Amino acid sequence: MSESKKIIVVYRSKSGFAKSYAEWIAEELNCDLLQGNKVKVSTLLSYDTIIYGAGLYAVGINGIKLITRNFDRLKDKKLIVFSVGASPVRKETTEEIRKANIPAEQLEEIQFFYLRGGFDYSRLTRFNKFLMTLMKIKLKRAKNPDADQRGMLAGYTHPLDFTNKKYIEPIIRYVKA
């Protein structure tokens, strides 16, 4: 009988979108789930597959350094990172986020996925509201705003939620492969 592989999903979520995806993944894989700000690398060492997911803030994945700074200790694991943002999923967006967050020497070893989340201004901290107000000013000044910019502006008054359980399917397939 083959030994089952131990899998963990670790997440950080400020507005709940990454948490939803992490919960769905953990449920689908019937594996452990931990909130990222409570996890130490020593905890991760007992797992064969580590899935890390978090929200995206100005192209930075919240808490990604848990994986990238400890890569030498984790590199023999199956490593998966997913980020969640309000932007539509596009190949160029996904690649930009991947390269901005995963060091070049780790790109081949860490499988990356971008999942569409949402935007809820009311859930933000005071500091993040300040930053997003600056973004709103920039968006309002745009000449001929595109559909994404118009949608983002609308999100300041009407929360946007694009999360969908079907978006985790590629991650589930990758883990099970």
Order of alpha helices (4+ residues) and beta strands (2+ residues): beta-alpha-beta-alpha-beta-beta-alpha-alpha-beta-alpha-beta-beta-alpha-alpha-beta-alpha
